[in-house]
Amino acid sequence: MALIEVKVPDIGDFKDVAVIELLVKPGDTVKVEQSLITVESDKASMEIPSASAGVVKELKVKLGDKLNIGDLVLVLEGAVDPAAAAPSAPAVAPAAMPAAASPQPGTSAAVAMPAPAPERLAPTASLPPHQPGAPSGALPHASPSVRKFARELGVPLDEVKGTGPKSRITQEDVQAFTKAVMSGEASTKAASAKGGVGGGEALGLLPWPKVDFAKFGPVERKDLGRIKKISGANLHRNWVMIPHVTNHDDADITELEAFRVQMNKENEKSGIKITMLAFLIKACVAALKKFPEFNSSLDGEQLVFKQYFHIGFAADTPNGLVVPVIKDADKKGILQISQEMSEMARKAREGKLGPADMQGAGFTISSLGGIGGRYFTPIINAPEVAILGVCKSQTEPVWDGKQFQPRLMLPLSLSWDHRVIDGASAARFNAFLGQVLADFRRVLL
């Protein structure tokens, strides 16, 4: 048996890549081309394979180490590869060589030499291109991008069932596992062992308390509805992963409300009821045009600025909140928007909204106007970067410079993603939105 050094092969134009995952440990049996560690640069993540087979004797790297081509990764204890041991032999693809060949005549001396032999036994220059998604022993079959996605969500890949070719784990598998854990339909082994719910231990939180509520009095148990199960997982992810900030403001809608009431009287025969939310949608379109970063989405290290204006609005249903989307709101008038909203709200209550009716929003409005309240903190719908919450308007005394006047004020709560938007932009957005609502003629500018 010989000691074989495994080094970082040619990984292209990457330098000082960080070790983010150790896939083997001392004592593990390694096959040729089995992934050993995962490294990550500012552009991509990749797995470093083994050029030889053997048993891991010693790891030479740890999490967080910076590596470059030629750096030592680990030491294997295994049989000598004759093609690798002969310096003058041409490079042969590992697929054509046995994983653990027996020593050939004339090579035993090289095996006995502890110092120079490893250097010649594991040349890295002749390594073939690595296929990150290839199966590797008992490790979960997943590509580096899926592994990175799972790490970001705290998902243990060895507990995810793969549905791809040869049981490969896909991004959809990771998402489905996350939804199952968040909804309580499944639990990770770590959470089960600690009595936790929802994977809180991954964040260093105390285990979720287990209480026998019945000992305090009568109880009734009901299963969560389908909509709440789905939305709960999304809301939890969005709240944890998006750095939320919320600005609160008030908009004077005295004249706008008078105009709305007048228009409803004039259009009473049409059967279309104009709501304040229809005016809010048009006002938000005007604000999004003036502040385009609010109509964008993060994609890696890039911002995607949308040239369309699709506005989502939260609709209350017996089974929970859903978010239908008004498409191309910039091209529609108040009456058309009101009619579409009424139709979509009806379909939502009847459970007839299709997936296409709830996709594509660039900005969302959550209105509690018909219920009450003052301000709240709406949760952003990823991949959007902002959401507007509105509560019930009320008449307040407002100083006009000479005296107090009764004005109808609408509370605004704007939540925004601090990775994309700063406080000054959010304040300007709210101020502009208030100006448009106070004098709706600004929509025409």
N, C-alpha and C positions, 0 to 999 in steps of 0.2 A: 504494500500500500504506500502511496506517495502523498505528499502534501502539495496541493494545487492552489495557486493564488488566482482568484478571480478579480479582474479589474474592470473599470468602467470602459466600455468599448467606445468606438467613434459615434458620438451622439449628435454629430452635425455642429452647427454654429452656436452651441450652447455652452456657457461657462458659469461656474459657481452655482450649479443647480442644487437645490435643497432636498435633503432626504425627508420625505413626508410620510413614508410607510415602510415598515420592515415586514417582509412577507415570509421570512424563514427565521429560525432560531437555532442555536447550537444543538446538535443532535439530530436535526431533521435530515432526511434523505432527499437529495436533490437530483432531478433528472436533467438531461441536456435540454437547454432552451426553457427551463422553468424560470419564472420570474423570481427575483431575489429581493429587490427593493423597488420602491417607486420614488422617482425624483420629480421635481417640479421647478420650472423656470417661470419668468413673468409672462411667457407665451403659451406654455403647454405643460402637461404632465406626461411622463413616460415610465415604463418599467424596464429595469435592467435585468437581462437574462443571464443564465449561467452557460458558459461555453463547455462545461464538463459535468459529468455525473459524479456523485460521491456523497459523503456525509459532512454536514457543516461542522467544522472543528472550532472555528472562532470567527465572530463578526468583528469587522474592523471599522464599522460605521455605526452611528446612532442617529436618532431623529434630530433633525435640525442641522446636521453636518452639511457643508458645502463641498460638492465634488466636481471634478473635471475629468477629462479623458485620461486614462492611465492610472487613476487613483485606485488603491486597493479597497475592495468591497468586503471580501471574506476569504477564509482559507478552507478548502475542502480536503477531506481525507478520502482518497479514492484510488482507483487503478489508473495506470499511465495510459494516455492516449498515444499510440505509436506515431500517428501522423503529426501530432503536436510536438512530440519529443524530438523529432528529427528536424534540425534547423534548415536543412537544404530541401526538405520535402515541400512540394507545392501545396498551397492552401486548398483544402478539400472541404466541401460543405458538410457540416455536422450531420446532416440527414443521411449522408452516405457512409458515416463512420459508426462503429458500435459505441454505445454509451459508455461501456466499461470494458475496454479490450485488455487482453492478457499481455504482459510484457513480452516483447520479442527478443530473440537472441541479439546480444550486443547492446541492449539498452538497460540492463540491470545496473550497471555502474552509475548511469545517470540517475536512476531511481534512488540509489543510496546516498547521493550527495544532497544534503539538506538545504544548502544555500542557493546555488545557481539553478537547480532543477526546477523549482516552481516558476522562475522567470521564463523558462523556455517551454514549460508544460502548458501554460495558459496564455498563449499570444492573443491579444485582443484585436489586432488589426484585421484578422481574417474572419471576424464574426459576421454572419449573414444578417440581413435586416431582421429586426425583431418584430413579431406579430403580437401586439399587446393583448388582443382578444383571444389568443389561442389558449386552449385548456392547459393548465399547469398543475398536475398532480391533484392534491386534495383541495387546492385553493378554489374559491368561487370563480366561475368563468365570467369575466366582465372586462370591458375595455377601460383604459385609464380615465376616459371622460366620465364613464358611469361610476367608477370608483371615487372620483373627485366629487361627483354629484351626491353620492351616498355619504361621503365624509361631511359635506356641508350640512346635510340634514341629520347627521348622527345616526345613520342607518347601518346596522351590522350586516354586511353582505352575506355572511355565512348563514343567516337566518332568512334570506330572501329566496324564494323559489323562482328560478329562471324559466322564462317561456320562449326564449329565442332558440336558434339552432343549437343543438347539442346542449340544451339546458342553459345556454348563455343568459346572464342577467341583463335585462335592458333597462333603460331609464324609466319606461312605463312600469316595469316590475317594482322599481324602487318607489315610485310615486304611489302605486297601489298599496305597497306595504306601509308607507307612511300614513295614508288615509285610514287603513285598517287599525293602526296603532292609535291614531288620534281619535277615532270614533269608538275605541274600546273593543272592537271586534277581535283584535290581536294584541299581543304584548311581546316585547323583547325579552330574551332570557334574563338580561340584567334587571329589567324592571320587575319581572316576576319574582326574581330572587330577593329583591329588596322591598317588594310590596308596593311598587310605584305604579302610577298611572300616567300614560302619555309621554314616557321617556324623560321625566324631569331630572333624573339622576345624571343624564348627559350634560345638564347645565349646572351640576353641582348643587341641586336643590334637595331638600329633605324629601323622603318618600311620601307619597300621597296618603293622608290618614285614612285608615279603614275603621269605620264606625258601624256598630249595630244600631241603626236608628230606631228599630222597633222597640228597643228596651226603654226608650223615652216616651213612647206613645204610638198610636196607630199610624201606619204609613201605607202608601200605595205606590207601586212601581209601574212605570210606563216606558216602553222603548222609545228612544229618540226617533223622530221622523227622518225619512230619507234625506230631505233637503238639509236638515240641521246636521246630520252626520257628514254630509259632503261639505257644507259651508264651514262647519266647525274646524275641520282639518285645514282648510284654506285660510280661515281667519287667524288660526293659531300660527301658521307659518308666516303670514304677512305681518302679524304683530311682532313676532320674534325677530324676523330678518330685515324689516324695514325700519330705519330710524325715524320714527314719527315725530313731527312737531305740529301743533295746532294753533292757529291764529283765530281769535274771536273778534267780531266786529258787528256793527249794526248798520242796516241800510234803511233809508227813509223811502217807504213805498206808498206814501199817502196819495199822491197823484196817480200812480200806477194802479193802485187798488180801485180808485174811483173810475179809472178808464176801463178796467177789467169788468167791473159791475155793469157799467154802461154798455159794453160790447155784448155781455151775456143777455141783456135785455133786448138789444137790437137783433141778436141771432137766436132768440128763443125758439123760433119755429124750425131752425135747422137741426135742433137736437144735439148740437155740439156745445158742451160746457167748457168754457175757457178757465183754466186754473192758473194760479200764480206760478206753478211749476213750469208751465209752458213758457212764460216770460223769463223765468230763471234760466231755462235751457238756452234761449236766444241770447240772453245777457252773458252767459258763460262762454258761448261761441265767440262773442265779441272780445271777451277777456282773453280767451285762448289764442285768438289771432294776434293780440297785442303782446302776449307773453307766451310764445310758442313752447318754452321748456315745460310748461304745465301739460302740454299735449304730446309728451314724449315718453319713451320707455328706455330703461337701461338694458343694453345687450353687451355683456362683458365690460370692456372699457370704452364702449361707444354709446352715444345717445342716438336713438332713432326718433327723428322728428316726423310726426305724421302730418300729411298734407290733407287729410280728411278730418271731419268733425263728427264723430259718433259719440253720443252722450248717453250713458247709462243712468237709469233712475231706479231706486229701490222701491219695490212694490210689496206691500204687505199681503200675505195669503194665510189661510188657515193652517198651512203646514210650515210656514216660515217665510223669511224674506227671500225674494228673487230679484234679479237685476236685468230687466229688459233693456234693449238698446235702441235708441232713435238714431237711425243711420242718416248721414248727410244732413244734419240739423241746420247747417248753414244755408242749405238750398230750399228750406221749407218755411212756410209762414206759421204764425201762431195758431191759426185754425187747423191746419194740417197736423201740426205737432200735437195739439190737444186731442184731435180725433185718433191719431195713432196711439197716444198714451192711453186713452180710454179703452181702445181695442186690446192693447197688450195687457193692461191691468185685468181686463175681463178674462183673457186667456190664462193669465197667471193664476187667478182665483180658481179657475176650472181645471188647472193642471195640464193645460194644453200648449204651453210654451215649448217651442222646439229649440234645440241647441243653437241654431242660427240666430234666433231671436235674442240670445243672451251673449253673443260673442262680438268682439271687435271694438268695444268701448275704449276711448282714449281718455275719458274723464267721466266721473260719476257724481250724481247728486243724490244725497240721502235726506229726504224731507220728512220731518215729524210735525209739519205745520198743522195737520188736522187733529193732532193729539195734545200737544202742549210742550212744556219744557222751556228751557232758556238757552243753554249751550250744551254741547257734548263733543266727544272726540271720536269722529268716524274713523274706521280702519280702512286704509288704502287697499284697493283691489289690485294686487299684482297682476300684470306687469305695469299697471298705471303708476303715476308718481304723485297724484293728488286726488282728493275727494272733497266735495263741499257738503257740509251738513247745515240744514236750515230747520229752525224751530218755529213755533207759533208766533205770529206777529202780534204786537199789542201797542195800544196808544200810550204815549209817554209825553211829558212836558219837555219840550226842546227849546233852548234859548236861541233866539234869532238875532241877537245883538241888541235888542231893545226890550224884549219881553219873552216870556215862555209861551210857546204855541203847542197845541195838541197835535202830535204827529204819529203816524202809524209806522212803527219801527220793526224791521225784520232781523232777527238774530242770525248771524252767519258764523259758521265754524269750518275753517279751511285746514284740513290736515295735509301735510306735504312731506315728501321724502327728502331728508336733509342731504342725501348723497347727490341729489340733482339740483335742489332748490335751496336758496339761502333765505334768511329772515327778511331782508330788504325786498327781495322779489315777491315774497308772499304778502308782505304788507302792501306793496303797490298793487298786486292782483286784487286783494280785497277792497282797497280804496277805489280802484277803477270799477270793479263790479258794483260797488255801492253807488258810484256816480251814474252808471248806466241805469240802475234800477230807479234812482231818483229822477232821472230825466231820460226816458227811453228813446228819445230822438237820437241819442248818441250811438245807438245801434246802426244808424244809417251812415255814420261817419267812417 
